[in-house]
Amino acid sequence: MDGLLAIRWFASESWLIQRLLAFDYVPIVLHDRHLFFRYSYCPQGRGIAQFAKSVEWFLRGKESHMHRREWLTCFSMLTAVGFAGCRGYQYGHVIKPGAENLVGSHEAGAEVFDPLVDEAVAKFLARQQVSPEDCIIGPDGFPAKKTICFIGIENKSAEDIGDYKDKLYNQIDSKILESQSFTPISRRMVDAALHETRMRPDALMLPDNMQLFTAVLQRSGAPVDYFLYATLTSGTTKRNSSTQRDYELTLELTNVHTGEYDKLSSEVRKGYHKSAMGKIWNYNPLKR
């Protein structure tokens, strides 16, 4: 939205016009000793108008203390707003690899979920390593990898994780694929099988549902050996104006052939405080 700025023209005000042109104010027309300028609607517009009016008073000889003070005040406001920028603008920057994550002030973010996934998947892969004597040799003469079907992530925490739910799924799935210990099934195939069977993920543990679901995947060329579930939970402890929340990511692995069940988890604790001194006051090692 644009506006107009009218300046009373005086012969001695050429420096003022040059000052306005320095702010990219485009002159429109000179009419009746008034020079009109076009400006964008932002705090600089109001600041320029007051600034120009005060300069006009100053140049016309009204050099009272009030006008000089208003002139200085408007000029300072104009300078400050110029550095601050217009309201409604947002700025961003690219975070370099290896830089620390931003710590959320009200809920969990990358500073919580990234360590949870790294620790949980590392424990999972370390426990599921198969000894050479237990390996099944495939038709090509090499050890056959077990096929794992990652069903999804269930959020039972006190927070809405929003878009992080899909990000956590991709992180876990990618790390399992990179380990080359299992052969993951594509998420698109898993979602298509759930849609075809019209089943909820938590209903697959029933024998009949499990058999039907695995038959659909096998018909699509993806036989299943394991089901993998991920669950995010949290526990909250409050002390006056401070809150501690313990986040736990649990991975549950089920063998669809034998029904054997394995489970492991990782945990990250985080404190929330109303003041900057809350961390020192509640987590002081000298305080018992």
C-alpha positions in Angstrom: 0.0 0.0 0.0 1.5 3.4 -1.1 1.0 6.9 0.3 1.7 10.5 -0.7 4.0 12.9 1.1 3.5 16.6 0.5 6.4 19.0 1.2 6.1 22.7 1.1 8.7 23.9 -1.4 11.2 26.5 -0.4 14.2 27.6 -2.3 16.4 26.8 0.7 15.1 23.3 1.1 17.0 21.6 -1.7 19.0 19.6 0.8 15.8 18.2 2.2 14.6 17.1 -1.2 18.0 15.4 -1.7 17.6 13.7 1.7 14.2 12.3 0.7 15.5 11.1 -2.6 18.2 9.2 -0.7 15.3 7.1 0.9 14.0 6.2 -2.6 11.1 8.5 -2.3 10.1 9.2 -5.9 8.8 12.7 -6.7 5.4 12.8 -8.3 4.5 16.4 -9.2 5.3 19.9 -8.1 2.0 21.9 -7.6 1.3 25.1 -5.7 4.8 25.2 -4.2 4.2 21.6 -2.8 6.3 18.7 -3.9 4.6 15.3 -3.6 6.4 12.1 -2.9 5.3 8.5 -3.1 6.3 6.1 -0.3 5.5 2.6 0.8 3.3 2.2 3.8 5.7 1.3 6.6 7.0 3.1 9.8 9.4 5.1 7.7 6.5 6.8 5.9 5.1 8.4 9.1 8.6 9.1 10.3 9.5 10.9 7.0 6.3 13.0 7.2 7.0 14.2 10.7 10.7 14.7 9.9 9.9 16.8 6.8 7.3 18.9 8.7 9.7 19.6 11.5 12.4 20.6 9.0 10.0 22.9 7.3 9.2 24.6 10.6 12.9 24.8 11.4 13.8 26.4 8.1 11.0 29.0 8.3 12.5 30.4 11.4 10.4 28.7 14.1 13.4 27.6 16.0 11.7 27.2 19.4 12.9 24.5 21.8 9.8 22.4 21.1 10.4 22.3 17.4 14.1 21.6 17.7 13.3 18.7 20.1 10.6 17.3 17.8 13.0 17.5 14.9 15.6 15.6 16.7 13.1 13.1 18.0 11.7 12.4 14.6 15.1 12.2 13.0 16.2 9.6 15.7 13.0 7.6 15.1 13.5 7.6 11.4 17.1 6.4 11.8 16.0 3.6 14.3 13.2 2.4 12.1 15.5 2.4 9.1 17.8 -0.1 10.8 14.9 -2.2 12.2 13.1 -2.6 8.9 9.4 -2.6 8.2 7.0 -4.7 10.2 5.9 -7.8 8.4 9.3 -8.7 7.1 11.0 -11.9 8.2 14.6 -12.8 7.9 16.4 -16.2 7.7 19.8 -17.7 7.4 21.3 -21.1 6.4 22.6 -23.1 9.3 26.0 -24.7 8.6 26.4 -28.4 9.1 27.7 -29.2 12.5 26.1 -26.1 14.1 24.1 -26.5 17.3 20.3 -26.9 16.9 18.0 -24.2 18.1 16.5 -25.1 21.5 12.8 -24.8 21.6 11.4 -22.6 24.5 8.0 -24.2 24.7 8.2 -27.7 23.2 10.6 -30.3 21.8 12.4 -29.9 18.5 15.5 -31.0 16.8 17.5 -30.8 20.0 15.4 -33.6 21.5 14.3 -35.7 18.5 17.7 -36.1 16.8 19.4 -37.6 19.9 16.4 -39.8 20.5 16.5 -41.3 17.0 20.3 -41.7 17.0 20.4 -43.6 20.3 17.3 -45.7 19.7 18.3 -46.9 16.2 21.9 -47.6 17.4 20.7 -49.8 20.2 18.2 -51.5 17.9 20.9 -52.3 15.3 23.4 -53.4 17.9 20.9 -55.9 19.4 19.7 -57.3 16.1 23.1 -58.2 14.8 22.9 -61.9 13.6 25.8 -64.2 14.2 27.3 -66.0 11.2 26.0 -69.4 12.3 22.5 -68.0 12.5 22.5 -66.5 9.0 20.3 -67.9 6.3 22.1 -68.3 3.0 20.1 -67.1 0.1 20.0 -68.6 -3.4 22.9 -66.4 -4.5 25.2 -67.8 -1.8 25.2 -64.7 0.3 23.5 -64.2 3.7 19.9 -63.2 3.2 18.8 -60.0 4.9 15.7 -60.0 7.0 12.8 -57.9 5.7 11.4 -55.3 8.1 8.1 -53.4 7.8 8.2 -50.1 9.6 4.5 -49.6 10.4 4.6 -46.0 11.7 5.1 -43.7 14.7 2.5 -43.3 17.5 2.7 -40.0 19.4 1.6 -40.5 23.0 3.5 -37.5 24.4 2.0 -34.4 25.9 2.9 -32.3 22.8 1.7 -32.2 19.3 4.8 -33.0 17.2 3.2 -31.7 13.9 5.4 -32.1 10.9 8.1 -33.9 13.0 6.1 -37.1 12.8 7.0 -37.7 9.2 10.5 -36.5 9.7 11.0 -39.0 12.5 9.7 -41.8 10.3 12.1 -40.9 7.5 15.1 -40.6 9.9 14.5 -44.0 11.4 13.8 -45.6 8.0 16.9 -44.1 6.5 19.2 -45.2 9.3 17.9 -48.7 9.1 18.4 -48.7 5.3 22.0 -47.3 5.6 23.0 -50.0 8.1 22.4 -52.8 5.5 21.3 -55.1 8.3 17.7 -55.3 7.1 15.8 -54.8 3.9 13.1 -52.1 4.7 9.8 -52.1 2.8 8.9 -48.9 1.1 6.5 -46.7 3.1 4.3 -46.3 0.0 3.8 -50.0 -0.2 3.0 -50.1 3.5 0.4 -47.3 3.2 -1.1 -48.9 0.2 -1.4 -52.3 2.0 -3.1 -50.6 5.0 -5.5 -48.8 2.6 -6.3 -52.0 0.8 -6.9 -54.1 3.9 -8.7 -51.1 5.7 -6.8 -51.7 8.9 -5.4 -49.5 11.5 -1.7 -50.0 12.4 -2.5 -51.1 16.0 -4.8 -53.8 14.6 -2.1 -55.7 12.8 -1.1 -57.7 15.9 -4.2 -59.8 15.6 -3.2 -63.1 13.9 -5.8 -62.9 11.2 -5.1 -59.3 10.4 -1.3 -59.9 10.4 -1.7 -62.8 8.0 -3.9 -60.8 5.6 -1.6 -57.8 5.7 1.6 -59.8 5.1 -0.2 -61.6 2.2 -1.0 -58.3 0.5 2.7 -57.2 0.8 4.0 -60.5 -0.4 1.7 -60.4 -3.4 3.3 -57.0 -4.2 6.8 -58.6 -4.0 7.7 -57.6 -0.5 7.7 -60.6 2.0 7.7 -59.5 5.6 9.8 -61.0 8.5 9.4 -58.3 11.1 7.0 -55.5 12.1 8.6 -52.4 13.6 6.6 -49.9 15.7 7.8 -46.6 17.1 6.2 -44.8 20.1 6.9 -41.4 21.4 5.9 -40.8 25.1 6.7 -38.1 27.7 6.5 -37.6 31.4 6.1 -34.2 33.0 7.4 -33.0 36.4 6.5 -29.5 37.6 8.1 -27.4 40.3 6.7 -24.0 40.8 7.3 -22.1 37.5 9.7 -24.7 36.1 8.8 -27.9 34.2 10.9 -30.9 33.4 9.7 -33.2 30.6 11.3 -36.6 29.9 10.9 -37.7 26.3 11.2 -41.4 25.4 11.3 -43.0 22.0 10.5 -46.8 22.0 11.1 -49.2 19.1 9.1 -52.4 19.2 10.1 -55.3 16.9 7.9 -58.3 16.3 8.7 -61.5 14.4 5.7 -62.3 12.2 6.7 -65.9 11.9 7.4 -66.8 15.5 5.8 -63.9 17.4 9.0 -63.1 19.3 9.0 -59.6 20.7 11.8 -57.2 21.4 11.7 -53.7 22.7 14.2 -50.9 23.4 14.1 -47.2 24.1 16.1 -43.9 24.4 15.4 -40.9 26.6 16.2 -37.2 26.6 15.2 -34.9 29.5 14.5 -31.2 29.0 13.7 -28.3 31.3 11.4 -25.4 30.7 11.6 -22.2 32.8 9.9 -18.9 33.0 13.1 -17.0 33.7 16.7 -17.3 32.6 17.7 -18.2 36.2 15.4 -21.2 36.3 18.1 -23.6 35.1 20.6 -22.5 37.7 18.1 -22.5 40.5 16.6 -25.9 39.8 19.6 -27.8 38.4 22.3 -26.4 40.7 24.7 -29.3 41.6 25.4 -27.7 45.0 21.7 -27.7 45.9 20.2 -30.8 47.4 
